[in-house]
Amino acid sequence: MGCRLHVAKKYDVQYASIDYFNYLIEEFHYILDALEIDYTGDVYEHDFEVGKEQWRTGMGKLATLNAQEPEVKREIEESLKRVELTPERMLEIMEEYLNAADPDNNYLNFSFF
C-alpha cells in the first residue's frame, strides 16, 4: 500500500495526485495542526476531510505569518522546515489543492494511498 497524498477532485471520487506530500502523512498533519486547521480523524489517518473555510483560514494565517504571535509563527515555521518548504511555497501548494477540490463540496477530501 502506497502513501502518496491525493486530493479528491470530485466527491464521486476522482483523485488528483499532487506530489508534494507523498509518503509524508504525519508531516502533512503537523502542518495542518500548526496552522490550526481542523480535520476529521487524527494524525495517523490516511483519509480525512478539511472544511474549505478552515483551509482558507489556514492560508490566511500562512500569508500573514510575520504578524502571528511568536509561538504560533515558530510552530508553523518548524512544521514547514520538516518538509523543506518555505511559507510562500506552502501557500502555493494550498492554493493548488483548493483549486483541485470539488467546487460543489464544502470540504477538501484527502487520501493517502
C-alpha positions in Angstrom: 0.0 0.0 0.0 1.4 3.3 -1.0 1.4 6.6 0.9 1.0 9.2 -1.8 -1.3 12.1 -0.9 -4.3 12.7 -3.2 -6.9 15.4 -3.0 -10.4 14.5 -4.2 -11.3 16.5 -7.3 -15.0 15.5 -7.2 -17.0 13.9 -4.4 -17.7 11.0 -6.7 -14.0 10.1 -6.0 -11.8 11.3 -8.8 -8.4 11.9 -7.4 -5.8 14.4 -8.4 -2.3 13.3 -7.5 -0.4 16.4 -6.5 3.1 15.2 -5.5 4.1 17.5 -2.6 3.3 15.3 0.4 3.7 11.8 -0.9 4.8 9.5 2.0 4.6 12.4 4.5 1.3 11.7 6.3 2.4 12.8 9.7 4.2 15.8 8.4 1.1 17.0 6.5 -1.0 16.6 9.6 1.6 18.6 11.6 1.4 21.5 9.2 -2.4 21.4 9.5 -2.1 21.4 13.2 0.4 24.3 13.2 -2.0 26.3 11.0 -4.8 25.4 13.4 -6.8 23.7 10.6 -9.3 21.2 11.9 -9.7 17.9 10.1 -11.5 14.7 10.5 -9.6 11.9 12.2 -6.2 12.1 13.8 -2.6 12.5 12.8 -2.3 8.9 11.5 -5.4 9.0 9.3 -4.9 8.2 5.6 -8.3 9.5 4.6 -9.7 12.8 6.0 -11.6 16.0 5.2 -10.9 19.6 5.8 -13.6 22.3 5.6 -12.8 24.8 2.8 -13.3 27.7 5.2 -10.8 26.2 7.7 -8.4 25.7 4.8 -8.8 29.3 3.7 -8.3 30.5 7.3 -5.0 28.5 7.5 -3.9 30.0 4.2 -4.6 33.5 5.7 -2.5 32.6 8.7 0.3 31.5 6.5 0.0 34.6 4.3 0.4 36.8 7.4 3.0 34.7 9.1 5.1 37.6 10.3 2.0 39.1 12.0 1.3 35.9 14.0 2.2 35.5 17.7 5.8 34.4 18.1 4.9 30.9 19.4 2.4 30.3 16.5 4.9 31.6 13.9 7.7 29.3 15.3 5.4 26.3 15.3 4.4 26.9 11.6 8.0 27.5 10.6 9.1 24.3 12.3 6.4 22.3 10.6 7.4 23.6 7.2 11.1 23.1 7.9 10.4 19.3 8.4 9.3 19.1 4.7 11.8 21.8 3.4 9.1 24.2 2.3 9.0 28.0 2.5 5.8 29.6 3.7 5.3 31.1 0.2 5.7 27.7 -1.5 3.3 26.1 1.0 0.7 28.8 0.3 1.0 28.0 -3.5 0.5 24.3 -2.7 -2.5 25.0 -0.6 -4.0 27.1 -3.4 -3.4 24.3 -5.8 -5.2 21.8 -3.5 -8.1 24.2 -3.1 -8.4 24.7 -6.9 -8.2 20.9 -7.5 -11.0 20.2 -5.0 -14.6 19.6 -5.9 -16.2 23.1 -6.3 -19.6 21.7 -5.3 -18.4 20.4 -1.9 -17.5 22.5 1.2 -14.7 20.1 2.1 -11.3 19.1 0.7 -11.1 15.3 0.7 -7.6 14.0 1.2 -6.4 10.4 0.8 -3.0 8.8 1.1 -2.9 5.5 -0.9 
